[in-house]
Amino acid sequence: MRKSKGYRARTRHLMKKHTRDKGIRPLDYLLRDFNEGDIVDIIIDSGEHRGMPHRRYHGKTGEITKKQGKAFIVSIRQGNATKQIIAVKEHLRLSRSIIQVEKK
């Protein structure tokens, strides 16, 4: 039998939520607001299927270039290429390195 090569193939541990993250999500994900030029990390929320980027981009950091409907377009450097990823805000977080610089 051939191996499955679906969109979420081999993501058992990648998309697994930790025990304390299960259940009802806090409302801060609704209050998040991103602007063009923000540096964000792509962290896939497996509880939200809409607007989910490919698993290959989980953990990558990029810059928001523009908004497209309810989603955002994020530019990511991958090798020498620049990729344009479309993801909704549930899968995006402000980059931790940027947050630490702002606190200082």
C-alpha distances in whole Angstrom, upper triangle without the diagonal:
4,7,9,12,15,18,18,15,16,20,20,23,24,25,26,30,32,34,37,36,34,36,38,39,42,44,44,41,43,46,44,46,45,47,46,46,45,43,40,37,33,32,30,31,28,30,31,28,30,31,28,28,25,24,25,28,29,32,33,37,38,41,41,42,43,42,40,41,40,38,39,38,37,38,36,36,33,34,36,35,36,33,34,33,33,33,35,38,36,34,37,39,42,42,43,45,47,48,49,51,53,54,56
4,6,9,12,15,16,13,14,18,19,22,22,23,25,28,31,33,36,34,33,35,37,37,40,42,42,39,41,44,42,43,42,44,43,43,42,40,37,34,31,30,27,28,26,28,29,26,28,28,26,25,21,21,21,25,26,29,30,33,35,38,38,39,40,39,37,38,37,35,35,34,34,34,32,32,29,30,33,31,32,30,31,29,30,30,33,35,33,31,34,36,39,39,40,42,44,45,46,48,50,51,53
4,6,9,13,13,9,10,14,15,18,18,19,21,25,28,30,33,31,30,32,34,34,37,39,39,36,38,41,39,40,39,41,40,40,39,36,33,30,27,26,24,25,22,25,26,23,25,26,23,22,18,17,18,22,22,25,26,30,32,35,35,36,37,36,35,36,35,32,33,32,31,31,29,29,26,28,30,29,30,27,28,26,27,27,30,32,30,28,30,33,36,35,37,38,40,41,43,45,46,47,49
4,6,9,10,7,9,12,13,17,17,17,19,23,26,28,31,28,27,29,31,31,34,36,36,33,35,37,36,37,36,38,37,37,36,34,31,28,25,24,21,22,19,22,22,19,22,22,19,19,16,15,16,20,20,23,25,28,29,32,32,34,34,33,32,32,31,29,30,29,28,29,27,28,25,27,29,28,28,25,26,24,24,24,26,29,27,25,28,30,33,33,35,37,38,39,41,43,44,45,48
4,7,8,6,9,11,14,16,16,16,19,22,25,28,30,28,27,29,31,30,33,34,34,31,33,35,33,34,33,35,34,34,33,31,28,25,22,22,19,21,18,21,21,18,20,20,17,16,12,12,13,17,17,21,22,25,26,29,29,30,31,30,28,29,29,26,26,25,25,25,24,24,22,23,26,24,24,22,22,20,21,21,24,26,25,22,25,28,31,30,32,34,36,37,38,40,42,43,45
4,6,5,9,10,13,16,15,14,17,20,24,26,28,26,25,26,28,27,30,31,31,28,30,32,31,32,31,32,32,32,31,29,26,24,20,20,17,18,15,18,18,15,16,16,14,13,11,11,13,16,16,20,21,24,25,28,27,28,29,28,26,26,25,23,24,23,23,24,23,24,22,24,26,24,24,21,21,19,19,19,21,24,22,20,23,26,29,29,31,33,34,35,37,39,40,41,44
4,6,9,9,12,15,13,12,16,18,22,25,26,23,23,24,25,24,27,28,28,24,26,29,27,28,27,29,28,29,28,26,23,20,17,16,13,15,13,15,15,12,13,13,10,10,7,8,10,12,13,17,18,21,22,24,24,25,25,24,22,23,22,19,20,20,20,21,20,21,19,22,24,22,21,18,18,15,15,15,17,20,18,16,19,22,25,26,28,30,31,32,34,36,36,38,40
4,6,6,9,11,10,9,12,15,18,21,23,20,19,21,23,22,25,26,26,23,25,28,26,28,27,29,29,29,28,26,22,20,16,15,12,13,10,13,13,11,13,14,10,10,8,7,10,12,12,16,17,21,22,24,24,26,26,25,24,24,23,20,21,21,21,22,21,22,20,23,26,24,23,20,20,17,17,16,17,20,18,15,18,21,24,25,26,29,30,30,32,35,35,37,39
4,6,8,11,10,11,13,17,20,22,25,22,22,24,26,25,28,30,30,26,29,31,30,31,30,32,32,32,30,28,25,22,19,17,15,16,13,16,17,15,17,17,14,14,11,9,11,14,14,17,19,22,24,27,27,29,29,29,27,28,26,24,25,24,23,24,22,24,21,24,26,25,25,22,22,19,20,19,21,23,21,19,21,24,27,27,28,30,32,33,35,37,38,39,41
4,6,8,8,9,11,15,18,20,23,21,21,23,26,25,28,30,30,27,29,32,30,32,31,33,33,33,31,28,25,21,18,17,15,16,14,17,18,16,19,19,16,15,12,9,11,14,13,16,18,22,24,27,28,30,31,30,29,30,28,26,26,26,24,25,23,24,21,23,26,25,25,23,23,21,22,21,23,24,22,19,22,24,27,26,27,29,31,32,33,35,37,38,40
4,6,5,6,8,12,14,17,20,17,17,20,22,21,24,26,26,23,26,28,26,28,28,30,30,30,28,25,22,19,16,13,11,12,10,13,15,14,17,17,13,13,11,8,10,13,11,14,16,20,22,25,26,28,29,28,27,28,26,23,24,23,22,23,21,23,21,23,26,25,24,22,22,19,20,18,20,21,18,16,19,20,24,23,24,26,28,29,30,33,34,35,37
4,6,6,6,10,12,15,18,16,15,18,21,21,24,26,26,24,27,29,28,30,30,32,33,33,30,28,24,21,18,15,13,13,11,13,16,15,19,19,16,16,14,11,14,16,14,16,19,22,25,28,28,31,32,31,30,30,28,26,26,26,25,27,25,26,24,26,30,28,28,25,26,22,23,21,22,23,20,18,20,22,25,25,25,28,30,30,31,34,35,35,38
4,6,5,8,10,13,16,14,15,18,20,20,23,25,25,23,26,28,26,29,28,31,32,31,29,26,22,19,17,14,12,13,11,14,16,17,20,20,16,16,15,11,14,15,12,14,17,20,23,26,27,30,31,30,30,31,28,26,26,26,25,26,24,25,23,25,29,28,27,25,25,22,23,21,22,22,19,17,19,20,23,22,23,25,27,27,28,31,32,33,35
4,6,8,11,14,16,14,15,18,20,19,21,23,23,20,24,26,24,26,25,28,28,28,25,22,19,15,13,10,9,10,9,13,14,14,17,17,13,13,12,8,10,11,8,10,14,17,20,23,24,26,27,27,27,27,25,22,22,22,21,22,20,21,20,22,26,24,24,21,22,19,19,17,19,19,16,14,16,17,20,19,20,22,24,24,26,28,30,30,32
4,6,10,13,14,12,12,15,17,16,18,21,21,18,21,23,22,24,24,27,28,27,25,23,19,16,13,10,7,7,5,9,11,11,14,15,11,12,11,9,12,12,10,12,15,18,20,23,23,26,27,25,25,25,23,20,21,22,20,22,21,23,22,24,28,26,25,22,22,18,18,16,16,17,14,12,15,16,20,20,20,23,25,25,26,29,30,30,33
4,7,9,12,10,10,13,15,15,18,21,21,19,22,24,23,26,26,29,30,30,27,25,21,18,15,12,10,9,7,10,12,13,17,18,15,16,15,12,15,16,13,14,18,20,23,26,26,29,30,28,28,28,25,23,24,25,24,26,24,26,25,28,31,29,28,26,25,22,22,19,19,19,16,14,17,18,21,21,21,24,26,26,27,30,31,31,33
4,6,8,6,6,10,12,12,14,17,18,16,19,22,21,24,24,28,29,29,26,24,20,17,15,12,10,8,8,9,12,14,17,18,15,17,17,15,18,17,14,15,18,20,23,25,26,29,29,28,28,28,24,23,24,25,24,26,25,27,26,29,32,31,29,27,26,23,22,19,19,18,14,13,16,16,20,20,20,23,25,24,25,28,29,28,31
4,6,5,7,10,13,13,15,18,18,17,21,23,22,25,26,29,31,31,27,25,22,18,17,13,13,11,11,12,15,17,20,21,19,20,20,17,20,20,16,16,20,22,25,27,27,31,31,30,31,30,27,26,26,28,26,28,27,29,28,31,34,33,32,29,29,25,25,22,21,20,17,16,18,17,20,20,20,23,25,23,24,28,28,27,30
4,6,6,9,12,13,15,18,19,19,22,24,23,27,28,32,34,33,30,28,25,22,21,17,16,14,13,13,17,19,22,24,21,23,23,21,24,23,20,20,23,25,28,30,30,34,34,33,33,33,29,28,29,31,29,32,30,32,32,35,38,37,35,33,32,29,28,25,24,22,19,19,21,20,23,23,22,26,27,25,26,30,30,29,32
4,6,8,10,10,12,15,16,16,19,21,21,24,26,29,32,32,28,26,23,21,20,16,16,14,14,14,17,20,22,24,22,23,24,22,25,24,20,20,23,24,27,29,29,33,33,31,32,31,28,27,28,30,28,31,30,32,32,35,38,37,35,33,32,29,28,24,23,21,17,18,19,18,21,22,20,24,25,23,24,28,28,26,29
4,7,8,8,10,13,14,13,16,18,18,21,23,26,29,29,25,24,20,18,17,13,13,10,11,10,13,16,19,20,18,20,21,19,22,21,17,17,21,22,24,26,26,29,29,28,28,28,24,23,24,26,25,28,27,29,29,33,35,34,32,30,29,25,24,21,19,17,14,14,16,15,18,19,19,22,24,21,23,26,26,25,29
4,7,8,11,14,15,15,17,20,20,23,25,28,31,31,28,27,23,21,19,15,14,11,10,9,12,15,18,20,18,20,22,20,23,22,19,20,23,24,27,28,28,31,31,29,29,28,24,24,25,27,27,30,29,31,31,34,37,36,34,31,30,26,25,21,20,18,15,16,18,18,21,23,22,26,27,25,27,30,30,29,32
4,6,9,12,15,14,16,19,19,23,25,29,31,32,29,28,25,23,21,18,16,12,12,9,12,15,18,20,19,22,23,22,25,25,21,22,25,27,29,30,29,32,31,29,29,27,24,24,26,28,28,31,31,34,34,37,40,38,36,33,31,28,26,22,20,19,15,17,19,19,23,24,24,28,29,27,29,32,31,30,34
4,7,9,12,12,13,16,17,20,23,26,29,30,27,27,23,22,21,18,16,13,13,10,12,15,17,19,19,22,24,23,26,25,22,23,26,26,28,29,27,30,29,27,27,25,21,22,24,27,27,30,30,34,34,37,40,38,35,32,31,27,25,21,18,17,14,16,18,18,21,24,24,28,28,25,28,31,30,29,33
4,6,8,8,10,12,13,17,19,23,26,27,23,23,20,19,18,15,14,10,12,9,10,14,15,17,17,19,22,21,24,22,19,20,22,23,24,25,24,27,26,24,24,23,19,19,21,24,24,27,27,30,31,35,37,35,32,30,28,24,22,18,16,14,10,13,15,15,18,20,20,24,24,22,24,27,26,26,29
4,6,7,9,10,11,15,18,22,25,26,22,22,19,19,18,16,16,13,15,13,13,17,18,19,19,21,24,23,26,24,21,21,23,23,24,25,24,27,26,24,25,23,19,20,21,24,24,27,28,31,32,35,38,36,33,31,28,25,23,19,17,14,11,14,15,14,16,19,19,23,22,20,22,25,24,23,27
4,5,6,7,9,13,16,19,23,24,21,22,19,19,19,17,17,14,17,14,14,17,17,18,19,22,25,25,27,25,22,22,24,23,24,24,22,25,24,21,22,21,17,18,19,23,23,27,27,31,32,36,38,36,33,30,28,25,22,19,15,13,11,14,15,14,16,19,20,23,22,20,23,25,23,23,27
4,5,5,6,10,13,17,20,21,18,18,16,16,17,15,16,14,17,15,15,18,18,18,18,21,24,24,26,23,21,20,22,21,21,21,19,23,22,20,21,20,16,17,18,21,21,24,25,28,30,33,35,33,30,28,26,23,21,17,14,11,10,13,12,11,13,16,16,20,19,16,19,21,19,19,23
4,5,5,9,11,15,18,19,16,17,14,14,14,13,13,11,14,13,11,15,14,14,15,17,20,20,23,20,18,18,19,18,19,19,17,20,19,17,18,17,13,14,14,18,18,21,22,26,27,31,32,30,27,25,22,19,17,14,11,8,6,9,9,9,12,15,16,19,18,17,20,22,20,21,25
4,6,8,11,15,18,20,17,19,16,17,16,16,16,14,16,14,13,16,15,15,16,19,22,23,25,22,21,21,22,21,21,20,18,20,19,16,17,15,12,13,14,18,19,23,24,28,29,33,34,32,29,26,23,21,18,15,11,8,8,12,12,12,14,18,19,22,21,19,22,24,22,23,27
4,6,10,13,17,18,16,17,16,17,17,17,18,16,19,18,16,19,18,17,19,21,24,25,27,24,22,22,22,21,21,20,17,20,18,16,18,17,13,15,15,19,19,23,24,28,30,33,35,32,29,27,24,22,19,16,13,10,11,14,13,12,13,17,18,21,19,17,20,22,19,20,24
4,7,10,14,15,12,14,12,13,14,14,15,15,18,17,15,18,17,16,17,18,22,22,24,21,19,18,19,17,17,16,14,17,16,14,16,15,12,13,12,16,16,19,21,24,26,30,31,29,25,24,21,19,17,14,11,7,9,11,9,9,9,13,15,17,15,14,18,19,17,18,22
4,7,10,12,10,12,11,14,15,16,17,17,20,20,18,20,18,16,18,19,22,23,24,21,20,20,19,17,16,14,12,14,13,11,14,14,11,11,11,14,14,18,20,23,26,29,30,28,24,22,20,18,16,14,11,8,11,13,10,10,10,13,16,18,15,14,18,19,17,18,22
4,7,9,7,9,9,12,13,15,17,17,21,21,18,20,18,16,17,17,21,22,22,19,18,18,17,14,13,10,8,10,10,9,12,13,11,10,9,11,11,14,16,20,22,26,26,24,20,19,16,15,14,12,11,8,11,12,9,9,8,11,14,16,13,13,17,17,16,18,21
4,6,6,9,10,14,15,18,20,20,24,24,22,23,21,18,19,19,22,24,24,20,21,20,18,15,13,10,7,9,8,8,12,13,13,12,9,11,11,13,16,19,22,25,25,23,20,19,16,16,15,14,13,11,15,15,12,12,11,13,16,17,14,15,18,18,16,19,22
4,6,9,11,14,15,18,20,22,25,26,23,24,21,18,20,19,22,23,23,19,20,20,17,14,11,8,5,5,6,8,11,14,14,12,9,9,9,11,14,17,20,23,23,20,17,16,14,14,14,14,14,13,17,16,13,14,12,14,17,17,15,16,20,19,17,21,23
4,6,9,13,15,18,20,22,26,27,25,25,23,20,21,19,22,23,22,19,20,18,16,12,9,6,5,6,8,11,14,17,17,15,11,11,9,10,12,15,18,21,20,19,15,16,14,14,15,15,16,15,18,17,14,13,11,12,15,15,12,14,17,16,15,19,20
4,6,10,12,15,18,20,23,24,22,23,22,19,19,18,21,22,21,17,18,16,14,10,8,6,6,8,10,12,15,17,16,14,11,11,9,11,12,15,18,21,21,20,17,16,15,14,15,14,14,12,15,14,11,10,7,9,12,12,9,11,14,13,13,16,18
4,7,10,13,16,18,22,23,22,23,22,19,18,17,19,19,18,15,15,13,11,7,6,5,7,10,12,14,17,19,18,15,12,12,9,10,10,12,16,18,19,18,15,15,14,13,15,14,15,13,15,13,10,9,6,6,9,9,7,10,13,12,13,16,17
4,7,9,12,14,18,20,18,19,18,16,15,14,16,16,16,12,12,10,8,6,6,6,7,11,13,14,16,18,16,13,11,11,8,10,10,13,15,18,20,18,15,14,13,12,13,11,12,10,12,10,6,5,4,5,8,10,9,10,13,14,14,17,19
4,6,10,12,15,17,16,18,18,15,13,12,14,13,13,9,8,6,6,4,7,9,10,14,15,16,18,20,18,15,12,13,10,11,10,13,14,17,19,18,16,14,14,12,13,11,12,11,11,8,6,5,6,5,8,10,10,12,14,15,16,18,20
4,6,9,12,15,13,14,14,12,10,8,10,10,10,7,6,5,6,6,8,10,11,14,15,15,17,18,16,13,11,11,9,11,10,13,14,17,19,18,15,13,12,10,11,8,10,9,9,6,5,7,9,9,12,14,14,15,18,19,20,22,24
4,6,9,12,12,13,14,12,10,9,11,9,11,8,5,6,8,9,12,14,14,18,19,18,19,20,17,15,14,15,13,15,14,16,17,20,22,21,19,16,16,13,13,10,11,10,9,5,6,7,10,10,12,15,16,16,18,20,21,22,25
4,6,9,8,9,11,10,7,7,9,8,10,9,6,8,10,12,14,16,16,19,20,18,19,19,16,14,14,15,14,16,15,18,18,21,24,22,20,17,16,13,12,9,10,10,8,5,8,10,13,14,16,18,19,19,22,24,24,25,28
4,5,6,8,10,10,8,10,12,11,14,13,10,11,14,16,17,19,18,21,21,20,20,19,16,15,15,17,16,19,19,22,22,25,28,26,23,21,19,15,14,11,10,10,7,6,9,11,14,16,17,20,21,20,23,25,25,26,29
4,5,6,10,11,8,11,11,10,14,14,11,14,16,18,20,22,21,24,24,22,22,21,18,17,18,19,19,22,21,24,23,26,29,27,25,22,21,17,16,13,13,13,10,9,12,14,18,19,21,24,25,24,26,29,29,30,33
4,6,9,11,10,13,15,14,18,17,15,17,19,21,22,24,23,25,25,22,22,21,18,17,19,21,21,24,24,27,26,30,32,30,28,25,23,19,18,14,13,13,9,10,14,15,19,21,22,26,26,25,28,30,30,30,34
4,6,8,7,11,13,14,17,16,14,16,18,20,21,22,20,23,21,19,18,17,14,13,15,18,18,21,22,25,25,29,31,28,26,22,20,17,14,11,9,10,7,8,12,14,18,20,22,25,25,24,27,30,29,30,33
4,6,6,9,11,12,16,15,14,17,19,20,21,22,20,22,21,19,18,17,14,13,15,17,18,21,21,24,24,28,30,27,25,21,19,15,13,11,10,12,10,10,13,17,20,22,24,27,27,27,30,32,32,33,36
4,6,9,12,14,17,16,15,18,19,20,20,21,18,20,18,16,14,13,11,10,13,15,16,19,20,24,24,27,29,26,23,20,17,14,11,9,8,10,9,10,13,16,20,22,24,27,27,27,30,32,31,32,36
4,6,10,12,15,13,13,16,16,17,16,17,15,16,15,13,11,11,9,7,9,11,12,16,17,20,20,24,26,22,20,16,14,10,7,5,5,9,8,8,11,14,17,19,22,25,24,24,28,29,29,31,34
4,7,9,11,10,10,13,14,15,16,17,16,18,17,15,14,15,13,10,11,12,13,15,16,19,19,22,24,21,19,15,14,10,8,6,7,10,9,7,10,14,17,18,21,23,23,24,27,28,28,30,33
4,6,8,7,8,11,11,13,13,15,14,16,16,15,14,16,14,11,11,11,10,13,12,15,15,18,20,17,15,12,11,7,7,6,9,11,11,8,10,14,16,17,20,22,22,23,26,27,28,30,32
4,5,6,7,11,11,14,14,17,17,18,19,19,18,19,18,15,15,14,13,14,13,15,14,17,19,17,15,12,12,9,10,9,12,15,14,11,13,16,19,19,21,23,24,25,27,29,30,32,34
4,5,5,9,10,14,15,18,19,21,22,21,21,22,20,17,17,16,15,16,14,16,14,17,20,18,17,14,15,12,13,12,14,16,15,11,13,16,19,18,20,22,23,24,26,28,29,31,33
4,6,9,9,12,14,17,18,20,21,22,21,23,22,19,18,16,14,14,12,13,11,13,16,15,14,12,13,11,13,13,16,18,17,13,15,17,19,18,20,21,23,24,26,27,29,31,32
4,6,5,9,10,13,14,16,18,19,19,21,19,16,14,13,11,11,9,11,9,13,15,14,12,10,11,9,11,11,14,15,14,11,11,13,15,14,17,18,19,21,23,24,25,27,29
4,6,9,11,14,16,18,20,20,20,22,20,16,15,15,13,14,11,13,13,16,19,17,16,14,14,11,13,11,13,14,13,9,10,12,14,13,15,17,18,19,21,23,24,26,28
4,7,10,13,15,18,20,20,22,23,21,18,16,16,13,14,11,13,13,15,18,17,16,15,15,13,15,13,15,14,14,10,10,10,12,10,12,13,15,16,18,20,21,22,24
4,7,10,13,15,18,19,20,22,21,17,15,14,10,10,7,9,9,12,15,14,12,11,12,11,13,12,15,15,15,11,10,11,12,10,12,13,14,16,18,19,21,22,24
4,7,10,13,16,17,19,21,20,16,14,12,9,9,7,8,10,13,15,14,12,11,12,11,13,13,15,14,15,12,10,10,9,7,10,10,11,13,15,16,17,20,21
4,7,9,12,14,16,19,18,15,11,10,6,5,5,7,10,13,14,13,10,9,9,9,11,12,14,13,15,13,10,11,10,9,12,12,12,15,17,17,18,21,22
4,6,9,12,14,17,17,14,10,8,5,5,7,10,13,16,16,14,11,11,10,10,12,12,14,13,16,14,11,11,10,10,13,13,12,14,17,16,17,20,22
4,6,8,11,14,13,10,7,6,4,6,9,12,15,19,19,16,13,12,9,9,10,10,11,11,14,13,10,11,10,11,15,16,14,16,19,19,18,21,23
4,7,10,13,14,11,8,6,6,7,10,13,16,19,18,16,12,11,9,10,10,12,13,14,17,16,13,15,14,15,19,19,17,19,22,21,21,24,26
4,7,10,11,9,6,5,8,9,13,16,19,22,22,19,15,14,10,11,10,11,12,13,16,16,14,16,15,17,21,21,19,21,24,24,23,26,28
4,6,7,6,4,6,9,12,15,19,21,25,24,21,18,16,12,11,9,10,10,10,14,14,13,15,16,18,21,23,20,22,25,25,24,27,29
4,6,5,6,7,11,13,17,20,22,25,25,22,18,16,12,11,8,9,9,11,15,15,14,17,18,21,24,26,24,25,28,28,27,30,33
4,5,8,10,14,17,20,23,25,29,29,25,22,19,15,14,10,11,9,11,14,15,15,18,20,22,26,27,25,26,30,30,29,31,34
4,7,10,13,17,19,23,25,28,29,26,22,19,16,14,10,9,6,8,11,12,13,15,17,20,23,25,24,24,27,28,27,29,32
4,7,10,13,16,19,21,25,25,22,19,16,12,10,6,5,4,7,9,10,10,13,15,18,21,23,21,22,26,26,25,28,31
4,6,10,13,16,18,22,22,19,16,13,10,8,6,6,6,7,11,10,9,12,13,15,19,20,19,20,23,24,23,25,28
4,7,10,13,15,19,19,16,12,10,6,6,5,7,9,10,13,12,11,14,14,16,19,20,19,21,24,24,24,27,29
4,6,10,12,16,16,14,10,8,6,5,6,8,10,11,14,11,9,12,12,13,16,17,16,18,21,21,21,24,26
4,7,10,13,13,10,6,6,5,6,9,11,14,15,17,15,13,14,14,14,17,17,17,19,22,21,22,25,27
4,6,10,10,8,6,5,6,7,11,12,15,16,18,15,13,14,14,13,16,16,16,19,21,21,22,25,26
4,6,7,6,5,6,9,11,14,16,19,20,21,18,16,17,17,15,18,17,18,21,22,22,24,26,27
4,6,5,6,7,10,11,15,17,20,21,22,19,18,19,19,17,20,19,20,23,24,24,26,29,30
4,6,8,10,14,15,19,21,24,25,26,22,21,22,22,20,22,21,22,25,26,26,28,31,31
4,7,10,13,16,20,22,25,26,28,24,23,24,24,22,24,23,24,27,28,27,29,32,33
4,6,10,13,16,19,22,24,25,22,21,23,23,21,24,23,23,27,28,28,29,32,33
4,7,10,13,16,19,21,22,19,18,20,20,18,22,21,21,24,26,25,27,30,31
4,6,10,13,16,18,20,17,16,18,19,18,21,21,21,24,26,26,27,30,31
4,7,10,13,15,17,15,14,17,17,18,21,21,21,23,26,26,26,29,31
4,6,10,12,14,11,11,14,16,16,20,21,20,22,25,25,26,28,31
4,7,10,12,10,11,14,16,17,21,22,21,23,26,26,26,29,31
4,7,8,7,7,11,14,15,19,21,20,21,24,25,25,27,30
4,6,6,7,11,13,16,19,21,20,20,24,25,24,26,29
4,5,5,8,10,13,16,19,17,17,21,22,21,23,26
4,6,8,11,14,16,19,19,18,21,23,22,24,27
4,7,10,12,15,17,17,17,20,22,22,23,26
4,7,9,12,14,14,14,17,19,18,20,23
4,6,8,11,11,10,14,15,15,16,19
4,6,9,7,7,11,12,12,13,16
4,5,5,6,9,10,11,13,15
4,5,5,6,9,10,11,13
4,6,5,6,9,10,11
4,5,5,6,9,10
4,5,5,6,9
4,5,5,7
4,6,6
4,6
4
